[in-house]
Each structure stands twice: as structure tokens, then as C-alpha cells.
């Protein structure tokens, strides 16, 4: 699989983006990932999760996945 990525064409929209979502309270990362799965969000495409502030979670995703994530 990794060898195939070496020879594939890079998309025009390559890169990463943080999506900020409001939360009522801070959840453990595993519990947050399970809630994202309940919403039919592919958690393998969420590269990083962190809490930059109270009542806020930041999800690092690929730019190409943003449209699918927000729909």
C-alpha cells in the first residue's frame, strides 16, 4: 500500500487542516473517537485530536477529507 502511494499523483488540494468543534465537556480521546464513529465519521482519517481551549476540540484532517467530513 505504501509503495502504491509513492507512484500516485498528488491531489491539487493536498495538505492538512484543523476543524474546531464545540464540546460541553472534555472527553477522553478514546471516548471522543467512539462518538465520532457513532456519527459515521471515519476516525482513521482524523490524524490528531487535541483540546486547545475549554469547550473546544481540534481535529486534524486531510484537506481532501473535509468535504466528506462536513457532509
GUFI-164854 format. One record per residue: z, x, y of N, C-alpha, C in turn. Coordinates in nm, 2 decimals. Atoms other than C-alpha are relative to their C-alpha. Last residue first. Layout:
residues N
[[Z,X,Y],[Z,X,Y],[Z,X,Y]] ...
***
This chain:
residues 71
[[0.06,0.13,0.03],[0.49,-2.15,1.64],[0.09,-0.08,-0.10]] [[-0.03,0.10,-0.10],[0.69,-1.87,1.81],[-0.05,-0.14,-0.04]] [[-0.14,0.02,-0.02],[0.69,-1.64,1.51],[0.04,-0.11,0.09]] [[-0.04,0.07,0.12],[0.32,-1.68,1.43],[0.15,-0.03,0.00]] [[0.05,0.14,0.00],[0.23,-1.60,1.79],[0.04,-0.08,-0.13]] [[-0.07,0.08,-0.10],[0.47,-1.30,1.80],[-0.06,-0.15,-0.01]] [[-0.07,0.10,0.06],[0.35,-1.14,1.47],[0.06,-0.10,0.10]] [[0.09,0.08,0.08],[0.07,-0.93,1.62],[0.08,-0.12,-0.06]] [[0.08,0.08,-0.09],[0.31,-0.79,1.88],[-0.09,-0.10,-0.07]] [[0.14,-0.05,-0.04],[0.53,-0.66,1.60],[-0.06,-0.10,0.10]] [[0.10,0.04,0.08],[0.90,-0.77,1.61],[-0.13,0.07,0.04]] [[0.11,-0.09,-0.02],[1.23,-0.65,1.75],[-0.11,-0.04,-0.10]] [[0.07,-0.03,0.13],[1.48,-0.94,1.76],[-0.12,0.09,0.04]] [[0.13,-0.06,-0.02],[1.74,-0.95,2.04],[-0.07,0.03,-0.13]] [[0.04,-0.09,0.11],[2.04,-1.18,2.02],[-0.14,0.05,0.03]] [[0.14,-0.04,0.00],[2.22,-1.34,2.32],[-0.03,0.09,-0.12]] [[0.08,0.12,0.01],[2.55,-1.53,2.36],[-0.15,0.03,0.00]] [[-0.07,0.11,0.06],[2.73,-1.22,2.49],[-0.10,-0.12,-0.01]] [[-0.10,0.06,-0.09],[2.50,-0.93,2.56],[0.06,-0.12,-0.07]] [[-0.01,-0.08,-0.12],[2.26,-0.68,2.39],[0.10,-0.06,0.10]] [[-0.06,0.09,-0.10],[2.32,-0.81,2.04],[0.02,0.07,0.13]] [[-0.12,-0.05,-0.07],[2.10,-0.64,1.79],[0.04,-0.10,0.11]] [[-0.08,0.10,-0.07],[1.84,-0.72,1.53],[0.12,0.06,0.07]] [[-0.13,-0.04,-0.04],[1.56,-0.48,1.42],[0.07,-0.13,0.06]] [[-0.03,-0.14,0.02],[1.23,-0.49,1.24],[0.14,0.04,0.03]] [[-0.10,-0.03,-0.10],[1.19,-0.86,1.20],[0.05,0.14,-0.02]] [[0.08,-0.04,-0.12],[0.87,-0.88,0.99],[0.09,0.02,0.12]] [[0.05,-0.13,0.02],[1.07,-0.88,0.67],[-0.08,0.05,0.12]] [[-0.09,-0.10,-0.06],[1.26,-1.17,0.81],[-0.04,0.14,-0.03]] [[0.00,-0.11,0.09],[0.97,-1.41,0.76],[0.08,0.12,0.05]] [[0.04,-0.12,-0.07],[1.07,-1.71,0.96],[0.01,0.11,-0.10]] [[0.13,-0.04,0.06],[1.08,-2.04,0.76],[-0.05,0.12,0.08]] [[0.10,0.05,-0.09],[1.37,-2.18,0.97],[-0.14,0.05,-0.03]] [[0.00,0.15,0.01],[1.60,-2.14,0.67],[-0.10,-0.06,0.10]] [[0.07,0.04,0.12],[1.49,-1.77,0.66],[0.00,-0.15,-0.02]] [[0.14,-0.01,-0.04],[1.61,-1.73,1.02],[-0.09,-0.04,-0.12]] [[0.04,0.12,-0.08],[1.94,-1.87,0.91],[-0.14,0.01,0.05]] [[0.01,0.11,0.09],[1.96,-1.61,0.63],[-0.03,-0.13,0.08]] [[0.12,-0.01,0.08],[1.88,-1.33,0.87],[-0.02,-0.12,-0.09]] [[0.11,0.03,-0.09],[2.16,-1.44,1.10],[-0.14,0.00,-0.07]] [[-0.01,0.15,-0.02],[2.41,-1.45,0.81],[-0.12,-0.04,0.10]] [[0.04,0.07,0.13],[2.31,-1.10,0.71],[-0.01,-0.15,0.02]] [[0.15,-0.02,0.01],[2.33,-0.97,1.07],[-0.05,-0.07,-0.12]] [[0.03,-0.12,0.07],[2.69,-1.11,1.12],[-0.15,0.01,-0.03]] [[0.00,0.02,0.15],[2.69,-1.39,1.37],[-0.02,0.14,-0.06]] [[0.05,-0.11,0.07],[2.78,-1.37,1.75],[0.02,-0.02,-0.16]] [[-0.09,-0.10,0.03],[2.84,-1.71,1.90],[-0.07,0.11,-0.08]] [[-0.13,0.05,-0.04],[2.65,-1.98,2.07],[0.11,0.10,-0.02]] [[-0.09,0.04,0.11],[2.33,-1.80,2.04],[0.13,-0.04,0.06]] [[-0.14,0.03,-0.03],[2.04,-1.76,2.29],[0.07,-0.04,-0.13]] [[-0.03,0.13,0.04],[1.72,-1.58,2.17],[0.15,-0.03,0.04]] [[-0.14,0.03,-0.02],[1.56,-1.27,2.31],[0.02,-0.15,-0.02]] [[-0.01,0.14,-0.03],[1.23,-1.15,2.16],[0.15,-0.03,0.02]] [[-0.13,0.07,0.02],[1.18,-0.78,2.18],[-0.01,-0.14,0.04]] [[-0.05,0.08,-0.11],[0.82,-0.65,2.14],[0.14,-0.05,-0.04]] [[-0.12,0.07,0.04],[0.64,-0.39,1.93],[0.05,-0.08,0.13]] [[-0.12,-0.03,-0.07],[0.30,-0.23,1.93],[0.11,-0.09,-0.04]] [[-0.10,-0.07,0.07],[-0.06,-0.30,1.83],[0.12,0.03,0.09]] [[-0.13,0.04,-0.05],[-0.25,-0.57,2.01],[0.11,0.07,-0.07]] [[0.00,-0.02,-0.15],[-0.60,-0.44,1.96],[0.13,-0.02,0.06]] [[0.03,0.12,-0.08],[-0.54,-0.40,1.59],[0.00,0.03,0.15]] [[-0.11,0.05,-0.08],[-0.56,-0.07,1.42],[-0.04,-0.12,0.08]] [[0.03,-0.01,-0.14],[-0.84,-0.04,1.16],[0.13,-0.05,0.07]] [[0.03,0.13,-0.06],[-0.72,0.03,0.80],[-0.02,0.02,0.16]] [[0.14,0.02,-0.02],[-0.75,0.37,0.64],[-0.04,-0.13,0.07]] [[0.05,-0.12,-0.06],[-0.39,0.48,0.66],[-0.14,-0.02,0.04]] [[-0.02,0.01,-0.14],[-0.27,0.13,0.59],[-0.06,0.12,0.07]] [[0.09,0.10,-0.06],[-0.43,0.14,0.25],[0.01,-0.01,0.15]] [[0.13,-0.07,-0.01],[-0.24,0.46,0.16],[-0.10,-0.09,0.06]] [[-0.01,-0.09,-0.11],[0.09,0.28,0.24],[-0.13,0.07,0.02]] [[0.00,0.08,-0.12],[0.00,0.00,0.00],[0.00,0.09,0.13]] 
***
